Amino acid sequence: MTGPVLDVTPAGTEIDSGQPAVGEPDSAPAGPLLRLVRRQEVAFALVGGLNTLMGMVLTIVWLTVLEGVVSKDVAAALSVALAYAVGMVVAFVMHRTLVFRVRGHLMRDFVAFVGVNLVGMVLNMALLQFAVSVLHTPSKPAAVVVMGLVAFGSFFGHRHISFRRSPHDAEPTPADR
């Protein structure tokens, strides 16, 4: 059964909802999320929003688990770090399988994914500092705008770096799948 043509591959080539694009051996057919929302950008935002909520919940869970086990200062920092670590892995899996729909090159993709996220974090910090210190904008609205800009940019970073596929990519080994 073939469906409408969807723009879902990392390189932006069109694929049918049932078949990978010609020359894209590592692309997968559109999954349920992309068939539902039909736009990779919307799927990216939905997965990112869900991951953000999960990070908030995990931070609270870790704060609860660590309460009384370590000092409040250590619990606060450790909770964020643990939630971030779990969230990074979950976000990678969700973006890889639900948004960008790629196969193979698992470790390369993960390293690139972490790299794009780290660049995003540094950009977030630098742009917020610039907005508040140089432009003298109120910090909370500036934080919202900067986070939105970085999220928008990270979509393209993940699309063209983390989950990029070219026709010249070698067929992945079974260990990469």
DRENRODREN-913466 format. One record per residue (C-alpha): x, y, z; residue in one letter. Coordinates in Angstrom, 1 decimal. Each point is the difference from the previous one (the first is absolute). Example, Ala and Ser with C-alpha at 12.3 -4.5 7.8 and 13.67 -1.06 7.14 Angstrom:
BEGIN
@xx = 12.3	yy = -4.5	zz = 7.8	residuo = A
@xx = 1.4	yy = 3.4	zz = -0.7	residuo = S
# end
This chain:
BEGIN
@xx = 0.0	yy = 0.0	zz = 0.0	residuo = M
@xx = 1.5	yy = 3.3	zz = -1.0	residuo = T
@xx = -0.8	yy = 3.3	zz = 1.6	residuo = G
@xx = 0.7	yy = 3.6	zz = -0.6	residuo = P
@xx = 3.5	yy = 1.1	zz = -0.7	residuo = V
@xx = 1.6	yy = 1.3	zz = 3.2	residuo = L
@xx = 3.1	yy = 2.1	zz = 0.6	residuo = D
@xx = 1.6	yy = -2.1	zz = 2.7	residuo = V
@xx = 3.6	yy = -0.9	zz = -0.9	residuo = T
@xx = 2.9	yy = 1.7	zz = 1.6	residuo = P
@xx = 1.1	yy = 1.5	zz = -3.3	residuo = A
@xx = -3.5	yy = 1.2	zz = -0.7	residuo = G
@xx = -0.6	yy = -2.3	zz = -2.9	residuo = T
@xx = -3.6	yy = -1.1	zz = -0.5	residuo = E
@xx = -0.8	yy = -3.6	zz = 0.8	residuo = I
@xx = -3.2	yy = -1.9	zz = -0.4	residuo = D
@xx = -1.5	yy = -1.0	zz = 3.4	residuo = S
@xx = 0.7	yy = -3.6	zz = -0.8	residuo = G
@xx = 3.4	yy = 0.0	zz = -1.7	residuo = Q
@xx = 3.5	yy = 1.5	zz = 0.6	residuo = P
@xx = 1.2	yy = 2.5	zz = -2.6	residuo = A
@xx = 2.2	yy = -1.3	zz = -2.8	residuo = V
@xx = 3.7	yy = 0.5	zz = 1.0	residuo = G
@xx = -0.9	yy = 0.3	zz = 3.7	residuo = E
@xx = 0.8	yy = -3.6	zz = 1.3	residuo = P
@xx = 0.0	yy = 1.1	zz = 3.6	residuo = D
@xx = -3.4	yy = 1.8	zz = -0.1	residuo = S
@xx = -3.1	yy = -1.7	zz = 1.4	residuo = A
@xx = -3.6	yy = 0.4	zz = -1.1	residuo = P
@xx = -2.0	yy = 2.6	zz = 1.8	residuo = A
@xx = -1.2	yy = -1.3	zz = 3.4	residuo = G
@xx = -3.2	yy = 0.6	zz = 1.8	residuo = P
@xx = 0.9	yy = 3.4	zz = 1.4	residuo = L
@xx = 1.0	yy = 1.4	zz = -3.5	residuo = L
@xx = -3.1	yy = -1.5	zz = -1.6	residuo = R
@xx = -2.1	yy = 1.7	zz = 2.7	residuo = L
@xx = 1.6	yy = 3.5	zz = -0.1	residuo = V
@xx = 1.5	yy = -0.2	zz = -3.5	residuo = R
@xx = 2.7	yy = 2.6	zz = 0.7	residuo = R
@xx = 3.4	yy = -0.9	zz = 1.4	residuo = Q
@xx = 0.2	yy = 3.4	zz = 1.7	residuo = E
@xx = -3.2	yy = -0.6	zz = 1.9	residuo = V
@xx = 1.1	yy = -3.5	zz = 1.0	residuo = A
@xx = 3.3	yy = 1.5	zz = 1.2	residuo = F
@xx = -1.8	yy = 2.6	zz = 2.2	residuo = A
@xx = -2.4	yy = -2.7	zz = 1.4	residuo = L
@xx = 2.9	yy = -2.3	zz = 0.9	residuo = V
@xx = 2.0	yy = 2.9	zz = 1.5	residuo = G
@xx = -3.0	yy = 1.2	zz = 2.0	residuo = G
@xx = -0.6	yy = -3.5	zz = 1.3	residuo = L
@xx = 3.7	yy = -0.4	zz = 0.9	residuo = N
@xx = 0.0	yy = 3.3	zz = 1.8	residuo = T
@xx = -3.0	yy = -1.1	zz = 2.1	residuo = L
@xx = 1.7	yy = -3.3	zz = 0.7	residuo = M
@xx = 3.2	yy = 1.9	zz = 1.1	residuo = G
@xx = -2.1	yy = 2.0	zz = 2.5	residuo = M
@xx = -1.6	yy = -3.1	zz = 1.4	residuo = V
@xx = 3.3	yy = -1.9	zz = 0.2	residuo = L
@xx = 1.6	yy = 3.0	zz = 1.8	residuo = T
@xx = -2.8	yy = -0.1	zz = 2.6	residuo = I
@xx = 0.2	yy = -3.8	zz = 0.3	residuo = V
@xx = 3.8	yy = 0.2	zz = 0.6	residuo = W
@xx = -0.4	yy = 2.8	zz = 2.5	residuo = L
@xx = -2.5	yy = -2.3	zz = 1.9	residuo = T
@xx = 2.3	yy = -3.1	zz = -0.2	residuo = V
@xx = 3.0	yy = 2.0	zz = 1.1	residuo = L
@xx = -1.8	yy = 1.8	zz = 2.9	residuo = E
@xx = 1.8	yy = -0.9	zz = 3.2	residuo = G
@xx = 2.6	yy = -2.0	zz = -1.8	residuo = V
@xx = 2.2	yy = 2.9	zz = -0.9	residuo = V
@xx = 0.0	yy = 3.7	zz = 0.9	residuo = S
@xx = -2.6	yy = 2.3	zz = -1.7	residuo = K
@xx = 2.8	yy = 1.7	zz = -2.0	residuo = D
@xx = 1.3	yy = -3.3	zz = -1.4	residuo = V
@xx = -3.5	yy = -1.3	zz = -0.6	residuo = A
@xx = -0.9	yy = 3.0	zz = -2.0	residuo = A
@xx = 3.0	yy = -0.2	zz = -2.3	residuo = A
@xx = 0.0	yy = -3.8	zz = -0.2	residuo = L
@xx = -3.7	yy = -0.1	zz = -0.8	residuo = S
@xx = 0.4	yy = 2.3	zz = -3.0	residuo = V
@xx = 3.0	yy = -2.0	zz = -1.2	residuo = A
@xx = -1.7	yy = -3.4	zz = 0.3	residuo = L
@xx = -3.2	yy = 1.3	zz = -1.7	residuo = A
@xx = 2.0	yy = 1.5	zz = -2.8	residuo = Y
@xx = 2.0	yy = -3.2	zz = -0.6	residuo = A
@xx = -3.2	yy = -2.1	zz = -0.1	residuo = V
@xx = -1.8	yy = 2.7	zz = -2.1	residuo = G
@xx = 2.9	yy = 0.1	zz = -2.5	residuo = M
@xx = -0.2	yy = -3.7	zz = -0.7	residuo = V
@xx = -3.8	yy = 0.0	zz = -0.2	residuo = V
@xx = 0.0	yy = 3.1	zz = -2.3	residuo = A
@xx = 2.5	yy = -1.6	zz = -2.3	residuo = F
@xx = -2.1	yy = -3.2	zz = -0.3	residuo = V
@xx = -3.2	yy = 2.0	zz = -0.6	residuo = M
@xx = 1.5	yy = 2.4	zz = -2.5	residuo = H
@xx = 1.8	yy = -2.8	zz = -1.8	residuo = R
@xx = -3.1	yy = -2.3	zz = -0.2	residuo = T
@xx = -3.0	yy = 2.4	zz = -0.1	residuo = L
@xx = 1.3	yy = 3.1	zz = -1.7	residuo = V
@xx = 3.0	yy = -0.6	zz = -2.2	residuo = F
@xx = -0.6	yy = -3.7	zz = -0.7	residuo = R
@xx = 3.5	yy = -1.2	zz = -0.7	residuo = V
@xx = 1.8	yy = -3.3	zz = 0.4	residuo = R
@xx = 3.7	yy = -0.9	zz = 0.4	residuo = G
@xx = 2.9	yy = 2.1	zz = 1.3	residuo = H
@xx = -1.3	yy = -0.2	zz = 3.6	residuo = L
@xx = 3.1	yy = 1.2	zz = 1.8	residuo = M
@xx = 0.8	yy = 2.7	zz = -2.6	residuo = R
@xx = -3.5	yy = 1.3	zz = 0.3	residuo = D
@xx = 0.0	yy = 0.0	zz = 3.8	residuo = F
@xx = 3.3	yy = 1.9	zz = 0.2	residuo = V
@xx = -1.2	yy = 2.5	zz = -2.5	residuo = A
@xx = -3.3	yy = 0.3	zz = 1.9	residuo = F
@xx = 1.8	yy = 0.8	zz = 3.2	residuo = V
@xx = 2.2	yy = 2.5	zz = -1.8	residuo = G
@xx = -2.9	yy = 1.8	zz = -1.5	residuo = V
@xx = -1.7	yy = 0.2	zz = 3.4	residuo = N
@xx = 3.2	yy = 1.3	zz = 1.6	residuo = L
@xx = 0.4	yy = 2.7	zz = -2.6	residuo = V
@xx = -3.7	yy = 0.9	zz = 0.6	residuo = G
@xx = 0.7	yy = 0.3	zz = 3.7	residuo = M
@xx = 3.0	yy = 2.2	zz = -0.5	residuo = V
@xx = -2.0	yy = 2.2	zz = -2.5	residuo = L
@xx = -2.8	yy = 0.2	zz = 2.4	residuo = N
@xx = 2.3	yy = 1.2	zz = 2.8	residuo = M
@xx = 1.8	yy = 2.5	zz = -2.3	residuo = A
@xx = -3.1	yy = 1.4	zz = -1.6	residuo = L
@xx = -1.8	yy = 0.4	zz = 3.2	residuo = L
@xx = 3.0	yy = 1.7	zz = 1.6	residuo = Q
@xx = 0.2	yy = 2.3	zz = -3.0	residuo = F
@xx = -3.7	yy = 0.8	zz = 0.1	residuo = A
@xx = 0.1	yy = 0.8	zz = 3.7	residuo = V
@xx = 3.4	yy = 1.7	zz = 0.3	residuo = S
@xx = 0.4	yy = 1.8	zz = -3.3	residuo = V
@xx = -3.6	yy = 0.6	zz = -1.2	residuo = L
@xx = -1.4	yy = 0.4	zz = 3.5	residuo = H
@xx = -3.1	yy = -2.1	zz = -0.7	residuo = T
@xx = -1.9	yy = -1.5	zz = 3.0	residuo = P
@xx = 1.5	yy = -3.4	zz = 0.7	residuo = S
@xx = -3.1	yy = -2.2	zz = 0.0	residuo = K
@xx = -1.5	yy = 1.1	zz = -3.3	residuo = P
@xx = 3.6	yy = 0.0	zz = -1.5	residuo = A
@xx = 0.4	yy = -3.6	zz = 1.2	residuo = A
@xx = -3.2	yy = -1.1	zz = -1.7	residuo = V
@xx = 1.0	yy = 1.7	zz = -3.3	residuo = V
@xx = 3.5	yy = -1.4	zz = 0.1	residuo = V
@xx = -1.1	yy = -3.5	zz = 0.8	residuo = M
@xx = -2.4	yy = 0.2	zz = -2.9	residuo = G
@xx = 2.7	yy = 1.1	zz = -2.3	residuo = L
@xx = 2.4	yy = -2.7	zz = 1.2	residuo = V
@xx = -2.7	yy = -2.7	zz = -0.3	residuo = A
@xx = -0.7	yy = 1.2	zz = -3.6	residuo = F
@xx = 3.7	yy = -0.1	zz = -0.8	residuo = G
@xx = 0.4	yy = -3.4	zz = 1.6	residuo = S
@xx = -2.5	yy = -1.5	zz = -2.3	residuo = F
@xx = 2.2	yy = 0.9	zz = -2.9	residuo = F
@xx = 3.1	yy = -1.2	zz = 1.9	residuo = G
@xx = -1.5	yy = -3.4	zz = 0.6	residuo = H
@xx = -1.4	yy = -0.2	zz = -3.5	residuo = R
@xx = 3.2	yy = 0.9	zz = -1.7	residuo = H
@xx = 2.6	yy = -1.3	zz = 2.5	residuo = I
@xx = -1.3	yy = -2.5	zz = 2.5	residuo = S
@xx = -2.2	yy = -2.0	zz = -2.3	residuo = F
@xx = 1.4	yy = 0.9	zz = -3.4	residuo = R
@xx = 0.2	yy = -2.6	zz = -2.6	residuo = R
@xx = 1.5	yy = 0.2	zz = -3.5	residuo = S
@xx = -0.3	yy = -2.4	zz = -2.9	residuo = P
@xx = 3.7	yy = -0.7	zz = 0.5	residuo = H
@xx = -0.4	yy = -1.4	zz = 3.5	residuo = D
@xx = 1.2	yy = -3.6	zz = 0.1	residuo = A
@xx = -2.6	yy = -2.6	zz = 1.0	residuo = E
@xx = 0.0	yy = -0.2	zz = 3.8	residuo = P
@xx = 1.3	yy = -3.0	zz = 1.7	residuo = T
@xx = -2.3	yy = -2.1	zz = 2.2	residuo = P
@xx = 1.7	yy = 1.5	zz = 3.1	residuo = A
@xx = -1.1	yy = 3.5	zz = -1.2	residuo = D
@xx = -3.7	yy = -0.8	zz = -0.3	residuo = R
# end
